[in-house]
Amino acid sequence: MSESTFTVGVVGCSGYAGGELTRILTAHPNAKVTYLTSRTYEGKNMDEVFPGFANIDMPTVEAFDPDVAAGKTKYLFLATENGLAMKITPQLLKAGLKVIDLSADFRIRDVEEYEQWYRIAHCATDLLAEAVYGLPELTDHQTIATARLISNPGCYPTACALALAPALKLGLIDPASIVIDAKSGVSGAGRSKFNLAYHYAELNEGMKAYGAPGHRHTPEIEQTLSGFSGQRNPLCFCPNLAPMSRGILANCFATLTKDISPEDATAMYRQFYAGKVFVSVKNPGQFPVTKNVSGTNMCHIALTVDPRTNRLIVSSVIDNLVKGAAGQAVQNFNIMAGLPETAGLLMPAIFP
């Protein structure tokens, strides 16, 4: 390995996000996957977990062991269920590892709020203040670069924050008026949920709302947006399950505080995201399509103004498994490791 190659591991490689992480890291020019774990597939080859890894040289999947992880990797991605990362992260940090956690365990700064929404007692509260919320388009890169522990944002919060942060920062909208209607592909539910609602015949050719009110990503969205509005406001968030494998479309609505045209609002958004490679702000009227970001780390945004209701309408699309999970985690890894932010992530969408 060259000096610019870093050993990385994925805990939970058999889930959708973990598998996507492993796929991206396998082709990363500066990463060598040296450690993979899964409780379900212990002792198996990666192509037995996901057949798409056929003929790719990969380490055998193991049961998780923090001492083994410390001996084999420098950076460890935790693609596990909520509640596990908080138990194992203290030991991993003590061993000198850099940790990027894809669960919700370190996203919510208020421990009581986390326990209320996730119904899990937090056992690593001392790390909540240290964990850096890694949404690179909105988080200071130096803070990410010097972190030991990155809390990777959720998929819905990523799409919603990227859609609304500029409007809040620029004072274009009333923070108390925000309403979000978002649709997600079924992979957002994870790979291990064998539920009637996710059967093909139940899901195909239909859509439905769920978790409204009270979806557990709500406090994360509110917390993130409060950093741009300067105040914490409750918002109305309604997620929906769409008959597609991957992708998120977030339609965000808010009352305008000043007269502005769609063209001027678009120009402001483009200036806000200038130099941010993974955000593309479309022309007014060019509403984004989930298919156009499939398999990529991109977020496409478009906005318009409804003069009749005096509302700003912002639509954003991401791939929930890439920009909403694995790709963003690799983006954070790149910044932490002093690599180009785009390393291993500049791929066009899979189409059709």
Buried (B, 14 or more C-beta within 10 A) or exposed (E): EEEEEBBBBBBBBBBBBBBBBBBBBBEBEBBBBBBBBBEEBEEBBBEBBBEEBEEBEBBEBBEBEBEBBBEBBBBBBBBBBBBBBBEBBBEBBEBEBBBBBBBBBBBBBEEEBBBEBBEBEBEBEEBBEEBBBBBBBBBEBEEBBEBBBBBBBBBBBBBBBBBBBBBBBBEBBBBEBBBBBBBBBBBBBEBEEEEEEBEEEEBEEEEEEEBEEEBBBBBBBBBBBBBBBEEEBEBEBBBBBBBBEBBBBBBBBBBBBEEBEBEEBBEBBBEBBEEBBBBBBBEBEEBBBBBBBBBBBBBBBBBBBEEEEBBBBBBBBBBBBBBBBBBBBBBBBBBBBEBBBEBBBEBEBEEE
